[in-house]
Amino acid sequence: MNSKKLDLDITVMLVNKTALYRLIWDIIDSMPDAWNYKVLGKSVDNIQDFLEKMPELPPAWHQLDRYISGQPPQPLSSAGRTMIPDPIYSLFYKDLDDAIIWVLDLTPVTFPQWHQCSRYYTAAFERLVKSRCTIITISESTRLDLLVNYPISPDRVKVLPLYPPKLDHFISSQQDDSTIPVGLKYFLFVGSMEIRKNIRGMINAFNVSGLAEKGWCFYLAGGGNCPLNPATDRGVKHWKKCSDSMLKALYTHASGFFYASFWEGFGMPLLEAMHYGIPCIASDSGATPEVGGDACIYCDAVSCNSMANALIRLANLSQEQRSELIKRGNARLEVFSYENYQRKLRNIIKELQSQPLKHVFSPIRISEKEAVESGYDELFIPHGGLGDAIMISVVAEKYYREKGKKMLISHKNYAVLENNPYLLNLCGYEDGRITSASLKKLISTGIKPNYPSYWNYSYSKIHRRMVFTYPNTHIIARICERIGLSGKIKICPKIYLSDEEKLYGRFFHGIQIAVMGSGICSHKDWGHSKMQELVDKMSAKYHFVQVGTKEDQLLRGALDMRGILSLRQIAALMYNSDMFLGSIGGLMHMARAVNCPAVIAYSSAEAMYYDSYTANINVGPTDQCNLCRDLKINPYFDPCPHNFKCIRTVSVIDVINAIEKMLARPLGQLDADMVELKPEPVLGIELYSHMHCLTLSESVF
């Protein structure tokens, strides 16, 4: 393993001196030659020397604050093959595709009220989802939590159950002077005094059980402030700081182990207790039933009576019953042995080391100098929308086959064009904006800009401004004509998903429908209430997955994926869905680009022939007007006297019927029109100047 070392991020060892601290030491001890070490993304030469000299760090929250506010800690290093034992420290890396990230539990996200740092974990999990990293969970319960809450392919998640830790690593330099009374019957809890551990609830249950009057005690060992009231909590004692020897003594003399936390990602102290032959009480939520199996007495952590009854039941066990629980505990220890854990960890590492580094998808981007040296003298700058970027994909293929070279473009949504073999992206013009100064600079390099707008522009004396008219053919065909291409064009855009990307996005066994909740502007927005009514009527029969931005209103009954997914992940989700439901816009074009059937709600402000697809079923309004088509108003700039009610008159019943009709069609490659081109090449920059009132001096040309 020396020849192919992995990096191990040990930052958490400077912050967490409990179970995770010991877990990392065991990883290091078991495979000492397998690792290089990092702290906050930076290399560390000698781990022992570093840990001895380095003071404890706070959780680096001041640096994470910068990350959340859009100013990540600098410099961010590439993760490469780094094992990161806590998702929060992945924020100190970029390019996580080849990282191995441990997820202990999801409570910082699912129960944020229990954690100060929940917003950092939220940011970390969002990055984890967007990457292609390998994820290790410590229980099947945590794995399921992850898959339910985030759109992650199950193939990326590996379960590595933990084991009873070896109590031979130093925990704290300070030790409580109190001694442990020998001969007393007591229940023991080991863990931090966090809210999620249900400390106050367990103390209350002990009080209610009445066992203190019968000579029983309840001892708690772990860092943090225990919510203990000495005046009322009789027989309860807290050891805030323990050495390993004291912790061993507490386990050795305990009569029962009480572990009724609200939620656990694993529950390692249960195995510790079983290792010392202690009958256990555990909560019936989270991963503790998975760990405890049939070797625990279970209780409801939110019910004081349930916990109290469990304590009474354990206290009254006969010796035979106690022996049976201890025997079952020993069987659980064999399942969760250190040897099993070590073998599985080695297999995971071996598997990862045998694989080539994953390709980090990045656009093929070139500079102005590289473009000129490669023989490019023309830059195409399409309209700036998502749909415009997607539609240029098929134009680029036509351009390549006719001109014999890739199409040089610049676009802000270039991510959807990654892996496209017919495109190059010129750095520096992605926002699609050109000033007189940037235009002169570009032309001075020998590259002329071409703005292949599909609109026809003319000056209106009535409106006293430039107005557009609709093209007389499909947008894709019109762009081809504007850049001088001839012959026929297939109206079918393409997004080039990798084989691995195609594995992502199928969440249900039944019919899965990707749905958008809101349109990008008034004349493209069917309305949330209409979409909600439809989902309410059909969710018993079909599974809906909502995509879009965080600002979109949530559709009840749909799986919520708003604001979580990258553009390529949305494309992969559509690729794996049975159909898409939405209105005019970029997602409509995305669905067609991944061969996803679509039902689209249309307004009368848009002409279907110029931006729709033969394979779609379009549902138009019952109440139409021709103000937009007659150029009396511009739907993108002018207020509509009817408030664009046309699209909101699209009938829910009509859309439902269209969905049923679409789903009844046979599966396979969708139909696409072939359009004959009539070349009408233009420089294009004059159209840009009309749209943006750009003053161009003759010296520019």
N, C-alpha and C positions, 0 to 999 in steps of 0.2 A: 504493500500500500504506500510505501515511501515515494514511489515514482509518480503517484497520482493523488497527492494530498488534497483534502478538502479544507476549506476555511471554516473555523468555528467561531461564531461571535459570542464572546464571553461577557459582554456588557452587563447582562443581568446579574452576574456574580458579584458585581460591585454594588448592586441595589438590593437583591434578594438573597438573604442568608439562611433561607429555610429549605423547603423540599427541592425547589428548582436548583438551588446552589449545589446540593448534594447530588442531584441527578446529573448535572454537568460534570462534576468531579468523577462520577462513575463512568461517564462516557469517555473522559480523558484517560482514566486509569485502565479501562478495558482495551483501548486502542491508542496507546500513547504515540505511535508513529503515524497516525492517520491524519493529523491536524496541523494546520497553521492557525494562528489565533488573531482575532480582531476585536477592537473595542470601538464602538460608534463608527464602524466602517473603516477604521485605520488599523494597520498591522501592529502586532505585539510580538516581540522576539521570544522572551522568556516569561511564561505565564506565572510561574511560582514567584519569581522576582518582582513581576509587575503587581501581583495581588498583595504582596507584602509591603510594597512601597506606596501603592496608590491608595489614597483615602477613599472611603465610601462616597459614591456619587449619589446625588439626588436623582430622581428618574429623568433627568435631563429635560424637564418639562419646558424650561425657558427656550431650549433649542427647538423642541417640538412645537411650541407656540409659533415660532417663526415659520415652521413648515405649514401649519394649518392656515396661517395668514398669507400663504403663497410665496414665502421666502425660505425655501428649504435650507437646512444647514449646509454650509459650503466647506470644502467641495464634497459633493456626493460621489462616492466611488461606486463602480460597477460591482454588483454582488457576485457575479460569477457563480461558482459552486460553493456557496457559503451556507452552512447550517445555522439558522437563526432560531434560538429556542423560545422566542416570544415575538409575536407579530409586530409589536410596537417599535422594535428596534430595526425593522425592515425600512422604516421611514428614513434611515440614514444611508440608504443605498438606492441606486438606480438600476435599471435592467434586472429585474427579479426573475426573469424566465428560468434561469438555471439554479436558483436558490432552493434550499430545503427549509421550509418554515414550519415550526411547531405551533399548533393551536391547542392550548390546554383546555380552554372552555370559551364560550361565547357570551358569558354574562356581562362583560363590559358593553356589549351591543344590545343583548336581549333584556338585560336588567340594568340600564345605565344609572339608575338611582343608587346602586350599590357601589359605584366606582367614581372617584374623582377624575379619572383619566379616560372616561368613556369616549370622548370626542377624538382622542388620539387613536384609540383602537378602531373607531369608525373609519378614520382616514386610512389606517393601516390595512383594514380588511378590504376597503375599496380598491387599494392598489394591488392587494393580493389577488382579488377577483380578476382585475384587468391583465395581470401577468399570466404566465404559464408555468409558474413555479410548482414544485412538488410540495404537498402539504402532508404533514404528519399529525394525526390526532391521537390522543392517548386513550380514547375509548370509542366504541361504536356509537354511544350516545352523543359524543361531541361531533363525530362525523356526520350523524344525521342532523344535528343542529345546524351544522355548517351548510349542508346541502339544502336544507329547508329555507334558510335565511339568505343564501347567496346562490347566484347562477354559476355553479362550479361543476365541471364534469367529474363524475364519480371516479373516473380513472386517475385523476390527479391526486386523490386523497388516499393515503395509506394509514392504516390503524396500527399503532405500536403501543399495546397496553404496558403499563408500568409494573412495578415489582416492589416488594418490601425493601425500602432503602437500607443500606448498611449504615449503622450509626457509629461510624468511625471517622467522620469528617467534623472538623471544628465548627460549632454553630455560633457561639458568642463568647466574647472575652470576659463577660461579666456573669456571675453566678449568684443566684439567690442563696442567702445564708441559711434559710429555713431548712429544717430536716423533714423527712417524710415519716409520719407516725407509722410504726409497724403494727400490724394486727387489726387495723380498722378496715371496715368494708367501705369501699368507695368506687364510684363510677369515675371514669377518666375521659376527658376530651383533650385532644391535641390538635392545635391549629391556630391560625391568627385570629385575633378578635375583630373580624370583619362583620359587617352587617349581614352578608350572605351566609355566614356561618350560623346565624340564628342563636347567638349566645344568650341574649336575654330570654328568648323563648324557651331554651333548654333549662335555664335557671328557674324560670317560672314553673315549668313542668316538674322539676325536682321538688320545688316547694309544695306544689299541689299533691304530689304523690304521697306525702306524709312520711317518706322514708327517713328523713332526718331525725324524726322522733324515735325511730327504731335503730339508730346508731349508724346510719349510712351517711356518707359524705359525697360531695361532687367536686372533683378537682379539675381545674382547667390549666393547661400548659400551652403558652403561645404568646407571641409578641402583640403589642397593642394594648389599648385601654379596655379593660373588662368592665361592663356595666353592672358592677357588683354593689349591692347595698348591704353592708355588714349588719345593719340593724335588723333586717328582715330576712336575709338570705342565710339562714342557719345551715352550717355544715358545708358551705361553699367556699373554696379557696382558689386563688389564681396564682400560678407561677409565671411571671412575665418573662423571665429570662432563665433558660435552662442550658446546662452543659449536656453533652451526650450522656455522661454518667448519671446525671439526675433524671434525664428523660428515660433511660433504661430502668432506673429504680421505680419511677412512676408506673411504667408499663408492667414491671415484674410483680408488683404488689396489688395491682388493680383487680377488682372483682368483676367489673363490667366496663365496657367501652360504649360511650354515649356520643353518637355522631349524627345528630338530626339537623344537618345544615339544609338550607333552602335548595341549594343547587351545587353540584360538584361536576367538574369535568372528568374526574376519575375517583378520587377518594383514597389516596395512598395511606392515610393513617389507619383505615380499616385493615389493610394488609399488615401494617405494623402491629396492630393489636392482635390479629390472628397469629402472627409470628410468635407472640409472647403467650399464646394460649388463653386469650381473654374472650369470653362471649360478647357479641356485639349487638348494639341497637343502631339502626341506620334509617335515614329518611327514605321514602319510597319514590323520590323524584331524582332526576338527573342520572348520573352514571353509577350511583351507589348500589342499586339493585344488580347492575351488570357485574360489579366487582364482588359484592357480597354473596350473590347467588342464594343458595339455600342455607347459608351459614349465619344469617342475621335474623334478628327480630325487627320487623319494619314498622314504621310509624309515619303519620302525616305531620310534616314539619310545621304546618300552619295551624295545627290543632293541639292545644295544650293538653286536653284530655287524652288524645291519642298518644302523645309522648309520655305522659304520666303513667298511663296504663302499661306501656311498653317497659318502663322502668320497674313497675311493680311486678310485671310478669318475669323479668329477668331476675329480680331479687328473690323471687319465690321458686326459681328453678330447683329441681332436685339435682343431686350430684350426677345422676344418670343423664338427665336432660342437659346439664352443663357439659358433660363429657361428649355428648352427641354433637352439640354445637361446635365444640372445640375440634372434634374429629372432622366435621364438615369444613371448618376453617382451614385445617391442614390440607384438605383436598383443594380448596381455592388457592392456597399458596403454591401448589404444584402447577396449577393453570397459569398463575402469574409469577412464575419463578424468574429469577435474575438470568438464568441460563437461557430460558425461552426469549426473554427480552433482548439479550445480547445477540442471540442467533438471528432474530428478526431484524435488528438494527444493522448487523453486518450484511445481511442479504439486501436490505434497502440500499445501503451505501455501495455495495458491489454492483447492483443493478444500475444505479445512477452513474457510476464510474465507467461502466461498459458502454454507455450511450454517448453519442457525440453531443457537444453543446448545442442547445436548441438555437435555431436561427432567430434572432431578434428582428422582427419585421420592421423595416425602415424604408421609406421611399428612396428610390434611386434619384438622388439629388445631385445636381452639378452646379458649379459656379458659372458666372458669365464667361470667365476666361476659359474654363473647360468646355463650355458650350461652343464658343467660337473655334477653339482648337479641334473640336469634333465635327466642324462643318455646319453648325446651326446658325442660320441668319434670320430666323423668325420665331417669335414667342407668341403663343396663343394664350389669351387670357379670357376664359369663359366667364359667364355670369357666376356670381358667388355662392349660389345656393347649393344645398346638398344634392338635390336632384340634378343640377347642372353638372356637378362633378361626376355623378354616376353616368349621365348620358354621354359625356365626352369619351367614355371608355370605348364605345362602339365606333365613334368617329375616329378615334386614334387607330383602331385596327384597320379601318378603311384607308386612312391616311398612310399607314405603314405599307399596306399591300399595293397602294398606288404610287407612293413616292419612294418606297424602298428604305425609309428610315423612321426612327421613332418620332413621335410628336412631342415637341418641347412645349410644356405648359407651365402655368403657375396657378395654384389654387389652394385655398385655406382648408378645404376638406380632402386633401390629398390622401388621407389615411384610407379612404374607401378604394383608392386606386392602387394601393400597395400590391405588389406581385404582378401588376399588369405589364406584360412584356412589350407593350407598344408605346409606352410613355416614359418621359423624363420630366423631372420637376426642377425648374430653375429657382435657385435660392434667392430670397429677398423680395419677391413680388407676390407672396402667397395671399395677401389680403385683397388682391385684385384692384388696388388703387394706384393710379398713376398721376403724378403731378408733372407740371412742365419740366421741373428740374430732373425728376427721375426718368422722364421720357428722353430728355437730352442725353442723360448719362447712359441709358440703355442703347440708344442709337449710336452713341459714340463708340461703343464696343463692336459695332457691326451687326447688331441684332435689332430688327424692327418689330414693334409690337403689332399684334393682330387681335382685335377684339371681335370675335365672330358672333355678334349678337344675332338672335333669330328674329328679333322684332324689326319692323319697318318703321322708320322715324320720319316725321315731317313736322313742319312748324304750323301750328294752328293759330290763326288770327283771332278766333273766338276765345281760345283759352290763353292766348299770348304766351305760349310755351311749346316745347317739343312734345308731341304726343306719338304713341306707338299704335300701329295696327297689327293685327294678328297675321302670322305667316299663313300661306295657303297650303302648307304641308306640315308634316310632323316636325317638331323642334329638331330632332336628330338629323333628319334629311335637310332641313334648312341650314343647319350649321355646316354640314358637308358641302352644300352648294356655295355657302359664303366663303369657304376656303378653297373653292375651285375643284372639288372632287366630282367625278362623273360616274356613270354606270348606275348600278342598283345598290341599295343599302338595306340591310335587314334591321328592322326596328326592334332591337333586342340588346339592351345594355348588359354589361357583365361586371360582376365583382369576383375577383379571383381569390377564393378562399383556399387556404391550405388544407391538406387532408386532416391535420390535427384540429384546425378551426372547425371543420365540418362535424367533429365529434360533439361539439357543444350546442346546447340549446333545446334539447328535447326533454321536457319536464313531466309529461303525462303520457300514459299508455293509450288513452282515448284520443278523440279528435282535439287537436291543439290549434287555437286560433290566436295569432298575434294581433293586437289591437292598439290603436292610438287613441288617446282620450281627447286631444284638442288639436285643432289646426293651427297653422303658423300665422294666419291672419283672418280677418272676419269673413271674407268670401270663400275661405277654405276650411271653415270650422263648422262641422255639422252640429255641434253643441253637446256638452257633457250630459245634459239631461236625456237627450235622444239616445246617446250611446249607453247610458246607464239603464235606460228602459230596455234596450235590446239585450244587454248582458243579463238583466234580471229575468227576462223571458227565456233565455237560451242556456244559462249557466248550469242548469240541471242536466243538460244533454251534452254540452261541449265545454272544453276547458279554455279559458281566456287568459292570455298573458299580456299585461299592459306594458308597452314601451313608451318612451318619450322622456321629457325632462322632469326634474323634481317639482317644477312649478305647475305641471299639469295636475288637474284635479283627479284624485284617486277614484277608480271605478271599483265599487264594491263587488265582490265575487270574482275578481280577476287576480291572478298572481301579479304582485306589484314588482315591476322591474324598472320603474321610472328613475332616471338619473343614475343608475348603477352601471349600465353597460356602455362600453365603447361602441363606436359606429360599427366596427367589424364584428363585435359580439352580437349586436342587433341583427346584422346581416346573417350571422350563423344561426341565430334563433329563428329567423324567417326561413332559412334554408331547411330547418328541421320542423317547421310548422306545416300544418295542412292547408292553411290559407292566411291571408292578411286582410284585416278590415280597417278601413280608414277613409280619409278624404284626400283631395289633391295635395301633392307635396313630395318632399324628398323620400319619405318612407314608401310611398307608392312606387317610385322608381327603383328603390332598393329591393322591394319585393320582386319586381320583374327581373332584376339583375341576378337574383339567386333562384329563379324559376319557381317562385312561390305564387300560387293563384291569389287573386285579390278581388275584393268587392269594394268599390269606391263610391263615396257620396260626392256628387258634383253639384256645383252652383251654375246658374246661367251666366255668371261672369266669365267663365272659362269655356272655350270651344274644345269639345272632347277630342276632335280629330288631331289637334296639334300637340297634345301631351299625353294622351291615353295609349293603351296597348290593347291589341286584339284579344289577348288572352284574358283580360279583366272583364268583369261584369260591372258596368257603371250604372248607378241609379241616380237619375236626375230629379229636379224639383217638380212639384205639382203646380207651383205658382212661379211663372217665369216672366222676366222682362228683358228688354234688349238695350238697356241704357249703356251697359259696358260694351257690348258688341257693336253698337252704333256710335261708339266713341264719345258719347255724351258725358260719361264720367270715366275716370281711370281708377279701377278697383284698388290699385296699389297706392294711390296718392289722394284720391278724392273721397269725401264722405258720400255715402249712398243715401238717398232720400228714404229708401225702404229699409235701411240698416242691414242690407244683404240678407233679408229674410228668405230669399230664394232657396239657399242651401238648407235652411232650417225647415223648409216645407217638404224636404225629402222624407218620405214615409218610413217609419220603423218597420211596418209590415212589409213594404216593398224590399227593404234591405234584408229582412229575415228570409223572404222568398228567394232573393238573390243568393244568399249564403247557402241555402238548401240546394239550389240549382247548381252552384259552384261545386259543392261537396259531392254531388251525384255524378260529376264528370269523371271519366277514367283518369288514372294517374299517368304521368309521363311528361315528356318535354312539351312545354307550352307553345302554342302557335305564335307566329310572328309575321307581320306584314313585310313585304318587299316593296320598296318605293323607288321609282325611277328618278334620278337626280337631274336637275337642270342647273349646271354650274353658273354661278354668278359671283365670281371672286371679287372681294373688296378688301381694301387695306384694313378696314375695321376700326382704325383709331378715330376716324371722323364720327362714327356712331358713338364711340365712348365720349368724345368731346361734346356731342349733342346732349347726351344723357347727364353729364356732370358739369356742363358749362365750363369746360376746360379751355383756356386761351392758349392756342398753339400758334407760335410765330412761324413764318415761312422758313426761318433759318433752321428750325427743327428738322425739316425734311431736306 
